[in-house]
């Protein structure tokens, strides 16, 4: 029937969106690997990698790709990502790569800089690239680095990611003592009151 529109359910759209994020993650990390540019996957995709190693049913989707890189490598990162269709965009002090000219910043590839503070006033810097390991498809921040980053940001979504790590047994009551005092106190708060 000519001109008929096919309706897609919200559930199908959500699945398609998750697949697009996965494709962006693969395309970006493969481009950086091919160019020999060091990086580590961080943020929601790093949490998903760690949680998925224990329980794939506990993995949450995320809408963007966060990569930890060295600031000195920015031009190499830019060249590698632009070569595979990403478009550079600077917004609100975040270096972002949109998925093509029509891409949305909220679903882009966001850069964070290793060893630097993510936001002015943060007490602790982001991890270095030495604090990462090779997963099956990409380089990912190691578990302690992911935990520290989530505790530094400590927004509600970061707290939920930490609860996911706790829920699959990757974190336990021994962890607060392993962390700098502010970060350890934040994790202890989540351990004491997960619903807070």
Secondary structure by P-SEA (a helix, b strand, c coil): cccbbbbbcaaaaaaaaaaaaaaaaaaaaaaaaaacbbbbbccaaaaaaaaaacccccbbbbcbbbbbbbccaaaaaaaaaaaabbbbbbccccccccccccccccccbbbbbcccccccccccccccccccccccccccccaaaaaaaaaaaccaaaaaaaaaaaaaccccccccccccaaaaaaaaaaaacccc
